[in-house]
């Protein structure tokens, strides 16, 4: 009988790539204006992206799905205002907003991502990506770094119009694989892994982004692997899949 196929699905933004280039772009475009209000570029960038993720998720839950990039664009001035800028349109323009958003296209792979993918493939895994981003932008991250990632193995929430962490989003990926196949989900967002395990994925988390797992918050997460680096995570996944 044929052996079951081993699959591993990675989150992309935050896990495979870091946000450093996005924060650096905000600093180069709006740094002086933000500093005048005692706001750092990284703090604003994190607040902006987190607020966008919240609205993106709420829109999906309420049946009004919109692509993440559109949500990010739409709440730019609101986020500046809530960060303490009384007149946000006096310190930033639509053109500057677009320049900041373009920073998302310049994100770079984290150290060890290429090696982790290679190690998993050498040990019989098919590597997939599941993202809230668009396929063109996400695929460019890997292309620039010289990492093989077939377009057919990149799945976006845009396809089904359902955002993570809705269980239906993970189920749409899970059901692509055979019943007897080995199916892992790996991410640096613990909420992401925790949700994926609820539909049947085996869960792996890396500390490269969040640093702290906060397991008291995610107490029902069914995690088999918690690791510091992406390479350590991939090695642990292979060991547990023997």
BAGU-921991 format. One line per 2 residues: number of its first residue (from 1); their letters; for each residue x, y, z of C-alpha. Coordinates in steps of 0.05 Angstrom, whole numbers, plus 5000, padded with zeros to 4 digits. Layout:
BEGIN
NUM	A	X,Y,Z ~ ... $
END
This chain:
BEGIN
1	XX	5000,5000,5000 ~ 5025,5071,4986 $
3	XX	5051,5110,5045 ~ 5009,5169,5069 $
5	XX	5034,5236,5044 ~ 5063,5284,5096 $
7	XX	5038,5356,5090 ~ 5058,5417,5128 $
9	XX	5020,5483,5121 ~ 5056,5547,5141 $
11	XX	5028,5615,5158 ~ 5068,5666,5118 $
13	XX	5067,5738,5144 ~ 5096,5740,5214 $
15	XX	5119,5668,5210 ~ 5160,5658,5146 $
17	XX	5173,5733,5137 ~ 5184,5788,5188 $
19	XX	5152,5856,5191 ~ 5219,5893,5194 $
21	XX	5216,5921,5124 ~ 5145,5947,5135 $
23	XX	5166,5983,5199 ~ 5227,6011,5164 $
25	XX	5185,6038,5108 ~ 5139,6073,5157 $
27	XX	5200,6103,5191 ~ 5227,6129,5124 $
29	XX	5160,6158,5103 ~ 5130,6184,5168 $
31	XX	5185,6179,5220 ~ 5192,6254,5238 $
33	XX	5117,6265,5240 ~ 5107,6205,5286 $
35	XX	5165,6223,5331 ~ 5135,6292,5341 $
37	XX	5076,6255,5374 ~ 5123,6209,5413 $
39	XX	5102,6150,5369 ~ 5154,6102,5341 $
41	XX	5146,6072,5271 ~ 5145,6001,5298 $
43	XX	5092,6018,5350 ~ 5048,6052,5299 $
45	XX	5060,5997,5248 ~ 5042,5942,5298 $
47	XX	4980,5981,5320 ~ 4958,5993,5249 $
49	XX	4967,5921,5226 ~ 4934,5894,5289 $
51	XX	4874,5940,5281 ~ 4869,5919,5208 $
53	XX	4871,5846,5227 ~ 4815,5858,5277 $
55	XX	4770,5893,5227 ~ 4788,5843,5173 $
57	XX	4766,5786,5219 ~ 4703,5820,5242 $
59	XX	4682,5835,5170 ~ 4692,5762,5152 $
61	XX	4652,5738,5212 ~ 4595,5784,5195 $
63	XX	4592,5761,5122 ~ 4625,5824,5093 $
65	XX	4693,5797,5075 ~ 4743,5847,5045 $
67	XX	4816,5833,5026 ~ 4864,5851,5082 $
69	XX	4901,5903,5041 ~ 4837,5942,5030 $
71	XX	4822,5941,5104 ~ 4893,5964,5120 $
73	XX	4885,6023,5073 ~ 4816,6041,5099 $
75	XX	4834,6048,5173 ~ 4901,6086,5165 $
77	XX	4876,6154,5188 ~ 4832,6125,5242 $
79	XX	4892,6088,5271 ~ 4934,6152,5271 $
81	XX	4878,6187,5308 ~ 4871,6132,5360 $
83	XX	4946,6134,5371 ~ 4939,6206,5394 $
85	XX	4946,6247,5330 ~ 4890,6299,5334 $
87	XX	4891,6318,5260 ~ 4919,6257,5223 $
89	XX	4908,6285,5153 ~ 4953,6343,5171 $
91	XX	5013,6298,5183 ~ 5002,6246,5128 $
93	XX	4975,6242,5057 ~ 4943,6188,5017 $
95	XX	5007,6181,4977 ~ 5047,6170,5041 $
97	XX	4996,6119,5063 ~ 5006,6080,4999 $
99	XX	5081,6084,5007 ~ 5074,6053,5076 $
101	XX	5029,5998,5050 ~ 5080,5983,4996 $
103	XX	5127,5964,5052 ~ 5086,5900,5059 $
105	XX	5111,5880,4990 ~ 5184,5886,5013 $
107	XX	5180,5838,5072 ~ 5238,5790,5076 $
109	XX	5242,5717,5096 ~ 5263,5704,5167 $
111	XX	5331,5671,5181 ~ 5324,5596,5176 $
113	XX	5261,5595,5134 ~ 5296,5569,5073 $
115	XX	5333,5516,5113 ~ 5269,5495,5149 $
117	XX	5233,5484,5082 ~ 5292,5446,5054 $
119	XX	5297,5401,5115 ~ 5223,5385,5113 $
121	XX	5224,5369,5039 ~ 5286,5325,5048 $
123	XX	5245,5286,5098 ~ 5186,5275,5053 $
125	XX	5141,5334,5069 ~ 5100,5373,5019 $
127	XX	5104,5447,5041 ~ 5043,5492,5034 $
129	XX	5027,5563,5054 ~ 4961,5590,5079 $
131	XX	4955,5666,5082 ~ 4908,5725,5089 $
133	XX	4950,5760,5036 ~ 4945,5757,4961 $
135	XX	4983,5703,4924 ~ 5023,5751,4880 $
137	XX	5051,5789,4940 ~ 5064,5727,4981 $
139	XX	5098,5689,4925 ~ 5145,5748,4914 $
141	XX	5173,5739,4984 ~ 5198,5670,4966 $
143	XX	5220,5688,4895 ~ 5265,5745,4920 $
145	XX	5297,5698,4970 ~ 5308,5643,4920 $
147	XX	5262,5595,4957 ~ 5219,5547,4918 $
149	XX	5145,5555,4933 ~ 5098,5532,4877 $
151	XX	5039,5578,4866 ~ 4992,5519,4870 $
153	XX	5016,5507,4941 ~ 4999,5577,4965 $
155	XX	4927,5583,4990 ~ 4896,5650,5007 $
157	XX	4835,5666,5048 ~ 4812,5709,4989 $
159	XX	4794,5644,4951 ~ 4740,5624,5000 $
161	XX	4722,5693,5027 ~ 4731,5668,5098 $
163	XX	4787,5696,5143 ~ 4829,5659,5193 $
165	XX	4817,5641,5249 ~ 4747,5619,5228 $
167	XX	4750,5543,5229 ~ 4719,5539,5160 $
169	XX	4781,5572,5132 ~ 4827,5518,5159 $
171	XX	4778,5463,5140 ~ 4782,5485,5067 $
173	XX	4857,5470,5069 ~ 4852,5408,5112 $
175	XX	4803,5375,5064 ~ 4853,5381,5007 $
177	XX	4892,5324,5037 ~ 4878,5250,5043 $
179	XX	4845,5221,5104 ~ 4907,5180,5122 $
181	XX	4957,5236,5105 ~ 5000,5268,5159 $
183	XX	4976,5341,5166 ~ 5014,5394,5206 $
185	XX	5001,5469,5213 ~ 5059,5514,5233 $
187	XX	5057,5587,5252 ~ 5088,5640,5296 $
189	XX	5019,5664,5317 ~ 4992,5620,5372 $
191	XX	4920,5637,5357 ~ 4933,5611,5286 $
193	XX	4960,5544,5308 ~ 4908,5536,5362 $
195	XX	4851,5545,5312 ~ 4883,5498,5261 $
197	XX	4887,5442,5312 ~ 4812,5447,5323 $
199	XX	4799,5420,5253 ~ 4849,5364,5259 $
201	XX	4918,5393,5242 ~ 4977,5375,5286 $
203	XX	5003,5440,5314 ~ 5072,5471,5316 $
205	XX	5090,5541,5341 ~ 5155,5581,5334 $
207	XX	5173,5639,5380 ~ 5206,5680,5325 $
209	XX	5150,5732,5326 ~ 5109,5731,5390 $
211	XX	5167,5710,5436 ~ 5118,5691,5491 $
213	XX	5069,5634,5479 ~ 5019,5659,5532 $
215	XX	4993,5589,5542 ~ 4948,5613,5599 $
217	XX	4909,5650,5545 ~ 4911,5593,5494 $
219	XX	4900,5539,5546 ~ 4860,5495,5498 $
221	XX	4913,5495,5443 ~ 4934,5425,5423 $
223	XX	5007,5438,5409 ~ 5057,5383,5396 $
225	XX	5116,5428,5381 ~ 5139,5494,5413 $
227	XX	5207,5517,5388 ~ 5250,5579,5386 $
229	XX	5272,5579,5313 ~ 5240,5557,5248 $
231	XX	5295,5505,5239 ~ 5285,5476,5308 $
233	XX	5211,5473,5296 ~ 5220,5436,5230 $
235	XX	5267,5385,5263 ~ 5218,5372,5318 $
237	XX	5161,5362,5268 ~ 5202,5311,5229 $
239	XX	5221,5275,5294 ~ 5148,5270,5315 $
241	XX	5126,5246,5246 ~ 5170,5184,5243 $
END
